[in-house]
């Protein structure tokens, strides 16, 4: 996972800072909690106060199919039990979102009517790609 921050490079009146950090997860996962935790830890390492950031991002790299993951030699029954619990939690979240509507259950996201909006909220409809 790559976590990055960027200031506005066209604003010469402000200090520039564009850090990024590559994070390698311990094992392949599709657990939202693990991914958000790793991204937050990386963000805490690269964030510096008093900068006016224009962009922040998280990119997922080296994605693999769930049935083709390479496990580590340190896997134990306890970690397998944790993985099963995590899969059940993610399946429950997915089922609720499918039954009650997209975005019903989510983690760490702003509300739809937040006072600020992302730029992507102003994009044109994606009729052919959705």
C-alpha positions as CSV (number, residue, x, y, z in Angstrom):
1,X,0.0,0.0,0.0
2,X,1.3,3.5,-0.9
3,X,0.1,6.4,1.3
4,X,0.9,9.9,0.1
5,X,0.3,13.6,0.8
6,X,0.9,16.5,-1.5
7,X,0.9,20.3,-1.1
8,X,-0.1,22.6,-4.0
9,X,3.1,22.8,-6.1
10,X,1.7,25.9,-7.9
11,X,1.5,27.9,-4.6
12,X,5.0,29.3,-4.3
13,X,4.0,31.4,-1.2
14,X,3.6,28.2,0.8
15,X,6.2,25.6,1.9
16,X,6.2,22.5,-0.3
17,X,6.0,18.9,1.1
18,X,5.1,15.8,-0.8
19,X,5.9,12.7,1.3
20,X,4.9,9.1,0.6
21,X,5.3,5.9,2.4
22,X,5.2,2.3,1.1
23,X,3.6,-0.1,3.6
24,X,3.8,-3.9,3.3
25,X,1.0,-5.7,5.0
26,X,2.0,-8.8,7.0
27,X,-0.3,-11.0,5.0
28,X,-2.8,-10.7,2.2
29,X,-6.1,-9.3,3.5
30,X,-9.4,-8.0,2.4
31,X,-10.3,-6.8,5.9
32,X,-11.2,-3.1,5.9
33,X,-10.1,-2.7,9.5
34,X,-6.5,-4.0,8.8
35,X,-6.2,-1.9,5.7
36,X,-7.4,1.3,7.4
37,X,-5.2,0.7,10.4
38,X,-2.1,0.3,8.3
39,X,-3.0,3.4,6.2
40,X,-3.5,5.4,9.4
41,X,-0.2,4.3,10.9
42,X,1.6,5.4,7.7
43,X,-0.3,8.7,7.6
44,X,0.8,9.5,11.2
45,X,4.4,8.9,10.2
46,X,4.4,11.2,7.2
47,X,2.0,14.0,8.3
48,X,3.5,17.3,9.4
49,X,1.4,20.1,10.8
50,X,1.4,23.6,9.3
51,X,1.3,22.5,5.7
52,X,-1.7,23.1,3.5
53,X,-2.3,19.8,1.8
54,X,-4.0,19.6,-1.5
55,X,-4.1,15.9,-2.1
56,X,-4.0,12.7,0.0
57,X,-4.1,9.2,-1.3
58,X,-3.9,5.5,-0.6
59,X,-3.0,3.2,-3.4
60,X,-3.3,-0.6,-3.1
61,X,-0.5,-2.4,-4.9
62,X,0.2,-6.1,-5.7
63,X,-3.4,-7.1,-5.5
64,X,-4.0,-10.9,-5.7
65,X,-7.0,-13.2,-6.1
66,X,-8.2,-14.5,-2.7
67,X,-7.5,-18.1,-3.8
68,X,-4.0,-17.5,-5.0
69,X,-2.4,-15.8,-2.0
70,X,1.0,-16.7,-0.8
71,X,0.8,-17.2,3.0
72,X,3.8,-16.7,5.3
73,X,5.5,-19.5,7.3
74,X,4.4,-17.9,10.5
75,X,0.7,-18.6,10.0
76,X,-0.8,-20.2,13.1
77,X,-4.3,-21.6,14.0
78,X,-4.9,-18.4,16.0
79,X,-4.3,-16.2,12.9
80,X,-6.5,-18.5,10.9
81,X,-9.2,-18.1,13.5
82,X,-8.8,-14.3,13.4
83,X,-9.0,-14.4,9.6
84,X,-12.2,-16.4,9.7
85,X,-13.7,-13.9,12.1
86,X,-12.7,-11.0,9.9
87,X,-14.2,-12.7,6.9
88,X,-17.5,-13.2,8.7
89,X,-17.5,-9.5,9.7
90,X,-16.8,-8.3,6.2
91,X,-19.4,-10.7,4.8
92,X,-22.0,-9.3,7.3
93,X,-21.1,-5.7,6.3
94,X,-21.4,-6.6,2.6
95,X,-24.7,-8.4,3.1
96,X,-26.2,-5.4,5.0
97,X,-25.0,-3.0,2.3
98,X,-26.5,-5.2,-0.4
99,X,-29.8,-5.6,1.5
100,X,-30.3,-2.1,2.9
101,X,-28.5,-0.1,0.2
102,X,-25.0,0.9,-0.7
103,X,-23.2,2.8,2.1
104,X,-25.5,1.7,4.9
105,X,-22.6,0.3,6.9
106,X,-19.2,1.8,6.4
107,X,-16.0,2.6,8.2
108,X,-14.2,5.9,8.6
109,X,-15.9,7.7,5.8
110,X,-17.5,11.2,6.0
111,X,-21.3,11.5,5.8
112,X,-22.9,12.1,2.5
113,X,-24.0,15.6,3.5
114,X,-20.7,16.6,5.0
115,X,-19.9,20.4,4.8
116,X,-17.1,19.7,2.3
117,X,-17.2,17.6,-0.8
118,X,-14.5,15.9,-2.9
119,X,-13.7,17.1,-6.3
120,X,-15.0,13.8,-7.7
121,X,-18.5,14.9,-6.6
122,X,-18.4,17.4,-9.4
123,X,-17.5,15.0,-12.2
124,X,-19.8,14.2,-15.0
125,X,-21.9,11.0,-14.9
126,X,-20.0,7.8,-15.9
127,X,-22.8,6.1,-17.9
128,X,-20.5,3.7,-19.7
129,X,-18.2,2.7,-16.9
130,X,-20.4,2.1,-13.9
